[in-house]
Amino acid sequence: MKLHPSINKQYQTVTGYDETGVEINAERFNYSLIVLPETPPRPWPVANFDALSTEHFATIEADLPDVVILGTGARQRFVHPRLVASLAARRVGVECMDSQAACRTYNILMGEGRKVTLALIIEGGQPPA
């Protein structure tokens, strides 16, 4: 699904998504990644939802977000509170939703100027070597 007709390279905007990947500023990604408004997307070494660990969330915490939108794939799944305890201790909200809803929500929050992190789990893809 195409989200935006225009591309604003100043910010990392989700411009499209489907079951196998996502487009950020019209660039296709078919692997799990972390997206912040003012930083180029970067690979996130998460093969699938069941592989999530506290280390994966520590990577996100290092960016000091105000809120984390976790795209869990085709269906909404919820992380165990112990995985996000360090974020919760800093009063950082972690919202879990299916990846399509996560992409839409990220764009809205980013457009409002919020310090948001989009963490997308895309199964089956491999980041470039």
Residue, then its C-alpha position, 0 to 999 in steps of 0.5 A: m500500500k502506498l502511503h504518501p505521494s511525495i517524499n520528504k528526504q529530510y525525515q524518514t517517512v514510510t512511503g509504502y509497505d506490504e507483507t514482505g517489506v517496507e519502503i522508507n522514502a521510496e527505498r525498499f527494505n525487506y529485513s527487520l529495521i529500526v527507523l527514526p525520523e532524522t536518521p537513515p534506517r538501519p538493520w535490526p538483527v531480529a529474525n522473528f518475534d520469538a527471537l526478541s531479547t532484552e539486547h534488541f531493546a537495549t539497541i533501541e534505548a540507546d537512541l533515547p526515544d520518547v515512544v517505540i512503535l513495534g511492528t510485530g508482523a502480519r498480526q499484533r503480538f505483545v512483548h513480555p514486560r521483562l524485555v522492555a523493562s529498561l525502557a519502561a523504567r525511563r518512562v518510554g512507551v512501547e506500543c505493539m501493533d501489526s506492522q501495517a498499523a505500526c507504519r501508519t502510526y509512526n508516520i503520524l507521530m513523526g509528523e507531529g514532531r515526536k521523538v519516535t522509533l519504529a522497530l519493524i520485524i520483517e521475517g525472511g529477509q536478510p540485511p545486506a552484508 
